[in-house]
Amino acid sequence: MKVVGLAGWSGAGKTTLLTRVIPVLVARGLKVSTLKHAHHAFDIDHPGKDSFEHRAAGAGEVLIASGKRWALLHELRGEAEP
């Protein structure tokens, strides 16, 4: 496994660069994964959805899965940010 890091100021063009480089790497047969750090709170599920309600009820982790993708939500609940 090879790891490449990319960091820079907001608006510097990191996402633009990655959206151009990723298809080239994939076309060469490489598997590409990305990690995006958010400096603010975010949610990928919303009130009324089962996954949201499971987290609100106290589940430490919720895995949302379909035939096309999956996402694992882990609640830090006061733990240090990874």
Biotite code that builds the C-alpha atoms (Angstrom):
import biotite.structure as struc

atoms = struc.array([
    struc.Atom([0.000, 0.000, 0.000], chain_id="A", res_id=1, res_name="MET", atom_name="CA", element="C"),
    struc.Atom([1.242, 3.466, -0.848], chain_id="A", res_id=2, res_name="LYS", atom_name="CA", element="C"),
    struc.Atom([-0.013, 6.545, 0.962], chain_id="A", res_id=3, res_name="VAL", atom_name="CA", element="C"),
    struc.Atom([0.068, 10.103, -0.350], chain_id="A", res_id=4, res_name="VAL", atom_name="CA", element="C"),
    struc.Atom([-0.857, 13.117, 1.762], chain_id="A", res_id=5, res_name="GLY", atom_name="CA", element="C"),
    struc.Atom([-2.180, 16.435, 0.518], chain_id="A", res_id=6, res_name="LEU", atom_name="CA", element="C"),
    struc.Atom([-2.721, 19.462, 2.742], chain_id="A", res_id=7, res_name="ALA", atom_name="CA", element="C"),
    struc.Atom([-3.246, 23.140, 2.127], chain_id="A", res_id=8, res_name="GLY", atom_name="CA", element="C"),
    struc.Atom([-5.309, 26.211, 2.839], chain_id="A", res_id=9, res_name="TRP", atom_name="CA", element="C"),
    struc.Atom([-8.994, 26.345, 1.994], chain_id="A", res_id=10, res_name="SER", atom_name="CA", element="C"),
    struc.Atom([-9.444, 27.383, -1.633], chain_id="A", res_id=11, res_name="GLY", atom_name="CA", element="C"),
    struc.Atom([-5.914, 26.346, -2.638], chain_id="A", res_id=12, res_name="ALA", atom_name="CA", element="C"),
    struc.Atom([-7.163, 23.777, -5.182], chain_id="A", res_id=13, res_name="GLY", atom_name="CA", element="C"),
    struc.Atom([-6.696, 20.487, -3.298], chain_id="A", res_id=14, res_name="LYS", atom_name="CA", element="C"),
    struc.Atom([-10.085, 19.088, -4.336], chain_id="A", res_id=15, res_name="THR", atom_name="CA", element="C"),
    struc.Atom([-9.640, 20.259, -7.929], chain_id="A", res_id=16, res_name="THR", atom_name="CA", element="C"),
    struc.Atom([-6.270, 18.508, -8.088], chain_id="A", res_id=17, res_name="LEU", atom_name="CA", element="C"),
    struc.Atom([-7.607, 15.288, -6.557], chain_id="A", res_id=18, res_name="LEU", atom_name="CA", element="C"),
    struc.Atom([-10.662, 15.139, -8.828], chain_id="A", res_id=19, res_name="THR", atom_name="CA", element="C"),
    struc.Atom([-8.258, 15.243, -11.782], chain_id="A", res_id=20, res_name="ARG", atom_name="CA", element="C"),
    struc.Atom([-5.623, 12.841, -10.422], chain_id="A", res_id=21, res_name="VAL", atom_name="CA", element="C"),
    struc.Atom([-7.982, 10.166, -9.029], chain_id="A", res_id=22, res_name="ILE", atom_name="CA", element="C"),
    struc.Atom([-9.438, 9.143, -12.445], chain_id="A", res_id=23, res_name="PRO", atom_name="CA", element="C"),
    struc.Atom([-5.897, 8.793, -13.844], chain_id="A", res_id=24, res_name="VAL", atom_name="CA", element="C"),
    struc.Atom([-4.857, 6.513, -10.981], chain_id="A", res_id=25, res_name="LEU", atom_name="CA", element="C"),
    struc.Atom([-8.053, 4.437, -11.274], chain_id="A", res_id=26, res_name="VAL", atom_name="CA", element="C"),
    struc.Atom([-7.539, 4.120, -15.052], chain_id="A", res_id=27, res_name="ALA", atom_name="CA", element="C"),
    struc.Atom([-4.095, 2.655, -14.273], chain_id="A", res_id=28, res_name="ARG", atom_name="CA", element="C"),
    struc.Atom([-5.768, -0.046, -12.199], chain_id="A", res_id=29, res_name="GLY", atom_name="CA", element="C"),
    struc.Atom([-5.030, 1.408, -8.766], chain_id="A", res_id=30, res_name="LEU", atom_name="CA", element="C"),
    struc.Atom([-7.543, 1.382, -5.928], chain_id="A", res_id=31, res_name="LYS", atom_name="CA", element="C"),
    struc.Atom([-7.931, 4.861, -4.481], chain_id="A", res_id=32, res_name="VAL", atom_name="CA", element="C"),
    struc.Atom([-9.307, 5.835, -1.082], chain_id="A", res_id=33, res_name="SER", atom_name="CA", element="C"),
    struc.Atom([-9.505, 9.312, 0.390], chain_id="A", res_id=34, res_name="THR", atom_name="CA", element="C"),
    struc.Atom([-9.893, 10.710, 3.874], chain_id="A", res_id=35, res_name="LEU", atom_name="CA", element="C"),
    struc.Atom([-11.452, 14.153, 4.318], chain_id="A", res_id=36, res_name="LYS", atom_name="CA", element="C"),
    struc.Atom([-11.048, 15.892, 7.664], chain_id="A", res_id=37, res_name="HIS", atom_name="CA", element="C"),
    struc.Atom([-13.846, 18.284, 8.585], chain_id="A", res_id=38, res_name="ALA", atom_name="CA", element="C"),
    struc.Atom([-13.171, 21.162, 10.959], chain_id="A", res_id=39, res_name="HIS", atom_name="CA", element="C"),
    struc.Atom([-16.864, 21.378, 11.784], chain_id="A", res_id=40, res_name="HIS", atom_name="CA", element="C"),
    struc.Atom([-19.698, 19.065, 12.772], chain_id="A", res_id=41, res_name="ALA", atom_name="CA", element="C"),
    struc.Atom([-21.258, 17.111, 9.921], chain_id="A", res_id=42, res_name="PHE", atom_name="CA", element="C"),
    struc.Atom([-23.879, 14.423, 9.421], chain_id="A", res_id=43, res_name="ASP", atom_name="CA", element="C"),
    struc.Atom([-24.511, 11.985, 6.614], chain_id="A", res_id=44, res_name="ILE", atom_name="CA", element="C"),
    struc.Atom([-27.862, 10.978, 8.009], chain_id="A", res_id=45, res_name="ASP", atom_name="CA", element="C"),
    struc.Atom([-30.744, 13.129, 9.184], chain_id="A", res_id=46, res_name="HIS", atom_name="CA", element="C"),
    struc.Atom([-33.487, 13.210, 11.837], chain_id="A", res_id=47, res_name="PRO", atom_name="CA", element="C"),
    struc.Atom([-36.208, 10.700, 11.078], chain_id="A", res_id=48, res_name="GLY", atom_name="CA", element="C"),
    struc.Atom([-33.825, 8.223, 9.414], chain_id="A", res_id=49, res_name="LYS", atom_name="CA", element="C"),
    struc.Atom([-33.253, 4.963, 11.297], chain_id="A", res_id=50, res_name="ASP", atom_name="CA", element="C"),
    struc.Atom([-29.471, 5.424, 11.421], chain_id="A", res_id=51, res_name="SER", atom_name="CA", element="C"),
    struc.Atom([-29.884, 8.881, 12.977], chain_id="A", res_id=52, res_name="PHE", atom_name="CA", element="C"),
    struc.Atom([-32.327, 7.545, 15.557], chain_id="A", res_id=53, res_name="GLU", atom_name="CA", element="C"),
    struc.Atom([-29.959, 4.678, 16.465], chain_id="A", res_id=54, res_name="HIS", atom_name="CA", element="C"),
    struc.Atom([-27.145, 7.168, 17.155], chain_id="A", res_id=55, res_name="ARG", atom_name="CA", element="C"),
    struc.Atom([-29.480, 9.493, 19.047], chain_id="A", res_id=56, res_name="ALA", atom_name="CA", element="C"),
    struc.Atom([-30.534, 6.535, 21.224], chain_id="A", res_id=57, res_name="ALA", atom_name="CA", element="C"),
    struc.Atom([-26.891, 5.993, 22.208], chain_id="A", res_id=58, res_name="GLY", atom_name="CA", element="C"),
    struc.Atom([-25.386, 3.538, 19.708], chain_id="A", res_id=59, res_name="ALA", atom_name="CA", element="C"),
    struc.Atom([-21.621, 4.092, 19.585], chain_id="A", res_id=60, res_name="GLY", atom_name="CA", element="C"),
    struc.Atom([-21.391, 2.937, 15.972], chain_id="A", res_id=61, res_name="GLU", atom_name="CA", element="C"),
    struc.Atom([-23.928, 2.604, 13.185], chain_id="A", res_id=62, res_name="VAL", atom_name="CA", element="C"),
    struc.Atom([-23.159, 0.889, 9.882], chain_id="A", res_id=63, res_name="LEU", atom_name="CA", element="C"),
    struc.Atom([-25.334, 1.991, 6.963], chain_id="A", res_id=64, res_name="ILE", atom_name="CA", element="C"),
    struc.Atom([-25.105, -0.455, 4.055], chain_id="A", res_id=65, res_name="ALA", atom_name="CA", element="C"),
    struc.Atom([-26.696, -0.977, 0.663], chain_id="A", res_id=66, res_name="SER", atom_name="CA", element="C"),
    struc.Atom([-25.818, -2.875, -2.489], chain_id="A", res_id=67, res_name="GLY", atom_name="CA", element="C"),
    struc.Atom([-23.831, 0.137, -3.736], chain_id="A", res_id=68, res_name="LYS", atom_name="CA", element="C"),
    struc.Atom([-21.967, 1.526, -0.689], chain_id="A", res_id=69, res_name="ARG", atom_name="CA", element="C"),
    struc.Atom([-21.573, 1.461, 3.053], chain_id="A", res_id=70, res_name="TRP", atom_name="CA", element="C"),
    struc.Atom([-20.650, 3.993, 5.717], chain_id="A", res_id=71, res_name="ALA", atom_name="CA", element="C"),
    struc.Atom([-19.626, 3.451, 9.319], chain_id="A", res_id=72, res_name="LEU", atom_name="CA", element="C"),
    struc.Atom([-20.530, 6.226, 11.740], chain_id="A", res_id=73, res_name="LEU", atom_name="CA", element="C"),
    struc.Atom([-18.579, 6.268, 15.004], chain_id="A", res_id=74, res_name="HIS", atom_name="CA", element="C"),
    struc.Atom([-19.659, 8.682, 17.712], chain_id="A", res_id=75, res_name="GLU", atom_name="CA", element="C"),
    struc.Atom([-16.719, 10.117, 19.672], chain_id="A", res_id=76, res_name="LEU", atom_name="CA", element="C"),
    struc.Atom([-18.905, 11.271, 22.594], chain_id="A", res_id=77, res_name="ARG", atom_name="CA", element="C"),
    struc.Atom([-16.094, 13.209, 24.268], chain_id="A", res_id=78, res_name="GLY", atom_name="CA", element="C"),
    struc.Atom([-13.219, 10.984, 23.064], chain_id="A", res_id=79, res_name="GLU", atom_name="CA", element="C"),
    struc.Atom([-10.225, 12.620, 21.400], chain_id="A", res_id=80, res_name="ALA", atom_name="CA", element="C"),
    struc.Atom([-10.471, 13.219, 17.665], chain_id="A", res_id=81, res_name="GLU", atom_name="CA", element="C"),
    struc.Atom([-8.557, 10.536, 15.704], chain_id="A", res_id=82, res_name="PRO", atom_name="CA", element="C"),
])
